[in-house]
Amino acid sequence: MLQNKIYQNFTREILKTFLVILFGLSLIAWTVRAVNFLDLIVENGYSVATYFHYSFLNFFGIMTKFIPLAFLLALIIFILEQIDENEFIILWTSGVKKLKIVNLFFIISLFILFFYLIFSTFLTPLALNKSRTLLSKNGFNSFVPTIRVQQFSDSFKGFTFLVENKINNEIKNIFIHDNSNLLKNLGTNSSQNNSKTIIAEEGIVEEKKMILFSGHILSTNKDNLENDIIKFKQLNIDLTNLQTSTIKLPKLQETTTLDLTKCVVNSTTNKSLNCIENSKKEIFC
């Protein structure tokens, strides 16, 4: 009975130290990673709520990587503490076999291994998959944070812009190049194979809407390279359909184990992963 209480106390101390180290290391790494995720707000215009939700889901991916290291450190710290307090000597002199302590460490290691497999196989891919899906479902919240003075910005697919000056939501000397057909209705030719270049003296940006004043629209047909120039005094641009350049398709490590298994067994393409030969080789590697 006494030995069982000793083993329970040892197990409790190891697991408590393991959890403290695991969450401590994970929080430090997550804080650093969360700073990098600020690009979602600054460059891609996502809302603060989307940023925090995305960052929280990525915590699971960070924590999983620290599980082996945290357990190793917890075990080393526990052993050093017991040696320093002569706990092991007391156990040996009281008749407890060293093999039983080794078996206890082995059983705890199996528990940690099971804990690690559950996270790395099921919970982490599911959380990372949800984080990537979150970016695809929630579009950018406002165009204003993505505007950087005197710097070309290509935060959106096929949509490049540059402003010389910005005061609150007022912008000066604007250059816009649209290669994504967002502005295809501007100009005399609405062909899908047209690119638009807009130059304006002033403008106002309000979340997903832009109003430009005193400028020109240059439409270029990619087939015959014909140009069409239109002068305007005021131009209203709806930016709702802009697509951010953020990767929205789940990566291999963000794909659920069930989908990976289907990919290996069946060569058909599913929604979250293209089951091509290269993907299969990467799965096995």
C-alpha positions in Angstrom: 0.0 0.0 0.0 2.8 2.4 0.9 4.6 1.6 -2.3 1.5 2.3 -4.3 1.2 5.8 -2.7 4.9 6.4 -3.5 4.4 5.4 -7.2 1.3 7.6 -7.4 3.2 10.5 -5.9 6.0 10.0 -8.4 3.6 9.8 -11.3 1.8 13.0 -10.1 5.0 14.9 -9.7 6.3 13.9 -13.2 3.1 14.7 -14.9 2.7 18.0 -13.1 6.2 19.1 -14.1 5.6 17.8 -17.7 2.5 19.9 -18.1 4.1 23.0 -16.6 7.1 22.8 -19.0 4.9 21.9 -21.9 2.6 24.8 -21.6 5.5 27.2 -20.7 7.5 26.4 -23.8 4.4 26.3 -25.9 3.2 29.8 -24.7 6.7 31.3 -25.4 6.8 29.9 -28.9 3.1 30.7 -29.6 3.7 34.3 -28.5 6.5 34.6 -31.0 4.4 33.0 -33.8 1.4 35.2 -32.9 3.5 38.3 -33.7 4.2 36.9 -37.2 0.4 36.3 -37.6 -0.1 40.0 -37.3 0.5 40.1 -41.0 -3.1 38.8 -41.4 -4.3 42.2 -40.1 -1.7 44.5 -41.5 -1.1 43.0 -44.9 -4.3 41.0 -45.6 -6.9 43.1 -43.8 -8.5 40.3 -41.7 -10.4 41.2 -38.6 -8.9 41.1 -35.1 -11.4 38.3 -34.2 -10.1 36.2 -37.1 -6.5 36.8 -36.1 -7.1 35.6 -32.5 -9.1 32.6 -33.6 -6.5 31.6 -36.2 -3.7 32.1 -33.6 -5.5 30.0 -31.0 -6.0 27.1 -33.4 -2.3 27.2 -34.3 -1.4 26.7 -30.6 -2.2 23.0 -30.9 0.4 22.6 -33.6 3.1 24.3 -31.6 2.3 22.4 -28.4 2.5 19.0 -30.1 6.1 19.7 -31.1 7.2 20.3 -27.5 5.7 17.1 -26.0 8.8 14.9 -26.3 11.2 17.6 -25.1 8.9 18.6 -22.2 8.6 15.0 -21.0 12.4 14.5 -21.2 13.0 17.6 -19.2 10.3 16.7 -16.7 11.9 13.2 -16.2 15.4 14.6 -15.8 14.3 17.3 -13.3 12.4 14.6 -11.3 15.3 12.3 -11.1 17.7 15.1 -10.1 15.4 16.2 -7.4 15.0 12.7 -6.0 18.8 12.2 -6.0 19.3 15.5 -4.3 16.8 14.7 -1.6 18.1 11.1 -1.2 14.7 9.7 -2.0 16.0 6.9 -4.1 18.5 5.8 -1.4 15.6 5.5 1.0 13.6 3.4 -1.5 16.6 1.1 -2.1 17.2 0.6 1.6 13.5 -0.1 2.2 13.6 -3.0 -0.2 12.1 -1.4 -3.3 13.7 -2.9 -6.5 15.2 -0.5 -9.0 13.4 -2.4 -11.8 10.0 -1.3 -10.4 11.0 2.4 -10.7 12.2 1.7 -14.2 8.9 0.1 -15.0 7.1 3.1 -13.6 9.0 5.4 -15.9 8.3 3.1 -18.8 4.5 3.1 -18.1 4.5 6.9 -17.8 6.4 7.1 -21.1 3.8 5.0 -22.7 1.1 7.3 -21.4 2.9 10.3 -22.8 3.4 8.5 -26.1 -0.3 7.8 -26.3 -1.0 11.5 -25.5 1.4 12.6 -28.2 -0.1 10.3 -30.8 -3.6 11.5 -30.1 -2.5 15.1 -30.5 -0.3 14.6 -33.6 -2.6 12.3 -35.4 -6.0 13.7 -34.7 -6.3 17.0 -32.7 -3.4 19.0 -34.3 -4.3 18.3 -38.0 -8.0 19.0 -37.2 -7.1 22.3 -35.5 -4.7 23.4 -38.3 -7.2 22.4 -40.9 -9.9 24.5 -39.2 -7.5 27.5 -39.0 -6.8 27.3 -42.8 -10.6 26.9 -43.5 -11.2 30.0 -41.3 -9.1 32.1 -43.7 -10.9 30.8 -46.7 -14.4 31.4 -45.2 -13.7 34.8 -43.7 -12.6 37.3 -46.3 -10.6 40.4 -45.5 -12.4 42.9 -43.2 -11.0 46.2 -44.3 -8.7 47.4 -47.1 -7.4 50.3 -45.1 -4.7 48.4 -43.0 -3.2 46.9 -46.2 -2.2 50.4 -47.6 1.5 51.1 -47.1 2.8 54.5 -48.1 5.3 54.5 -51.0 5.4 50.8 -51.1 4.0 48.4 -53.7 1.5 46.1 -52.1 0.4 42.8 -53.6 -1.6 41.5 -50.7 -4.4 40.5 -53.0 -4.3 38.2 -56.0 -3.8 40.1 -59.2 -4.3 43.5 -57.5 -1.2 45.7 -57.0 -1.5 49.2 -55.7 0.8 52.1 -54.5 0.0 55.4 -52.7 2.4 58.3 -52.2 0.7 59.6 -49.0 -2.0 58.5 -46.6 -3.8 60.5 -43.8 -6.4 58.3 -42.0 -8.5 57.0 -44.8 -7.5 59.6 -47.4 -4.9 58.7 -49.9 -2.9 60.8 -52.5 -1.3 59.9 -55.9 -2.7 56.4 -56.3 -1.5 53.8 -58.7 -3.5 50.6 -59.2 -2.9 47.7 -61.5 -5.6 45.0 -61.8 -4.8 41.7 -63.4 -7.6 39.8 -61.7 -10.6 41.1 -63.7 -12.0 42.8 -60.6 -12.3 46.0 -62.5 -13.3 44.4 -65.8 -16.5 46.5 -66.0 -14.5 49.8 -66.0 -13.9 50.9 -69.6 -15.3 50.2 -73.0 -14.0 46.6 -73.2 -15.1 44.2 -70.4 -13.2 41.2 -71.8 -11.9 38.7 -69.4 -8.4 39.0 -71.0 -8.0 42.7 -70.1 -5.8 44.3 -67.5 -6.6 47.7 -65.9 -4.2 50.4 -64.7 -5.6 53.3 -62.7 -3.9 56.5 -61.8 -5.6 59.1 -59.6 -4.7 62.2 -57.7 -6.8 61.6 -54.6 -9.0 59.0 -53.0 -10.9 57.8 -50.0 -10.9 54.3 -48.7 -13.8 52.9 -46.5 -13.4 49.3 -45.5 -14.2 47.5 -48.8 -14.9 50.5 -51.0 -12.6 53.0 -52.7 -13.5 56.4 -54.2 -11.0 58.0 -56.5 -10.9 61.5 -57.9 -9.3 63.0 -61.0 -7.5 60.2 -62.8 -7.2 58.0 -65.8 -8.1 54.3 -66.5 -5.8 52.5 -68.9 -7.3 49.2 -70.3 -4.9 46.9 -72.1 -6.1 43.9 -74.2 -3.6 41.1 -73.7 -4.5 39.5 -77.0 -3.8 42.4 -79.4 -2.1 44.8 -76.9 -4.6 47.5 -77.7 -5.0 50.3 -75.2 -8.0 52.3 -74.1 -7.7 55.4 -72.0 -10.6 56.9 -70.0 -10.5 60.1 -68.0 -12.7 60.3 -64.9 -13.5 62.9 -62.2 -14.8 60.4 -59.7 -14.6 56.6 -59.7 -16.3 54.3 -57.2 -14.6 50.9 -56.8 -16.1 47.9 -55.0 -13.4 45.8 -53.4 -15.6 43.1 -51.9 -14.5 40.5 -54.4 -10.8 40.9 -53.7 -9.0 37.6 -52.8 -6.1 37.7 -50.4 -2.9 36.0 -51.4 -2.9 34.0 -48.1 -2.6 30.2 -48.7 -6.1 28.9 -48.0 -5.7 25.2 -49.1 -4.6 23.0 -46.2 -1.0 21.8 -46.3 -0.1 18.2 -45.9 0.5 18.5 -42.1 -2.8 20.3 -41.8 -4.8 17.5 -43.5 -6.7 15.1 -41.2 -5.4 11.6 -40.9 -8.7 10.2 -42.3 -8.1 12.3 -45.5 -4.5 11.1 -45.8 -5.6 7.5 -45.4 -8.2 8.0 -48.1 -5.6 9.5 -50.3 -3.3 6.5 -49.9 -6.0 3.9 -50.4 -7.9 5.7 -53.1 -6.2 7.8 -55.8 -9.3 10.1 -56.3 -9.0 13.7 -55.4 -10.8 14.9 -52.2 -11.6 18.5 -51.1 -8.6 19.0 -48.8 -5.8 17.3 -50.6 -4.9 16.5 -54.2 -4.1 12.8 -54.2 -1.3 12.9 -56.8 1.8 10.7 -56.7 4.0 13.5 -55.2 1.6 13.8 -52.3 1.6 10.1 -51.7 5.4 10.0 -51.6 5.4 12.8 -49.1 2.8 11.0 -46.9 5.0 7.9 -46.7 8.2 9.9 -46.1 
